[in-house]
Amino acid sequence: MKIINEAEVVKLLQKDAVGIMPTDTLLGVVCRATSKLSVKRLYRAKQRENKPGTVIAASIQQLVDLGLRRRYLQAIEHYWPNPISVIIPCAQAELAYLHLGKHSLAVRVPNNSALRAMLEQTGPLLTSSANLTQQPPAHSLSEAIDYFGDRIDFYADTSVAMLGKPSTILQVVDDTVVVLRQGAVTIDETTGAVKP
């Protein structure tokens, strides 16, 4: 276990490490979404076996390259970049290691230029709040260390500015936007529009 700076984060993630770092919303446990081994380690560290995390990406194209269907992404792209996670269908067997058999996946393009610049280098990351199941999210690296100790590879202190609130979670069902959680951004449940 080590606390690293921003310059080291990308290198370690490219080597399929699992770590804690600031995301656009909260501290997150992160790994490359393309690494099956790292994703398995992340879920094991979180003590989570049936609740998928969220994939964050620099662009919709990164999500398409990961294997998600462009038609689902195009229907929701007007929400991004924003701290809004949208659950989309994901029935592909080759992505079962990410969606854990749920056949859907939460995805987000963050409204944070420093984080998107990092994602351009690492590719999409799987992230989940820095806590253990049933515990509150960690708000500092020291709290995260108390949760995870040596079970992950690094703790990162970066310049990414967190909002300190979880993302808003939406799901599109038959062209209707369903708000599953109001978070950092408020969505009008009648129109599906982002409230100012």
Secondary structure, 3 states (H helix, E strand, C coil): CCEEEHHHHHHHHHCCCCEEEECCCCEEEEEECCCHHHHHHHHHHCCCCCCCCEEECCCHHHHHHHCCCHHHHHCCHHHCCCCEEEEEECCCHHHHHHHCCCCEEEEECCCCHHHHHHHHHHCCEEEEECCCCCCCCCCCHHHHHHHHHHHCCEEEECCCCCCCCCCEEEEEECCEEEEEECCCCCECCCCCCECC
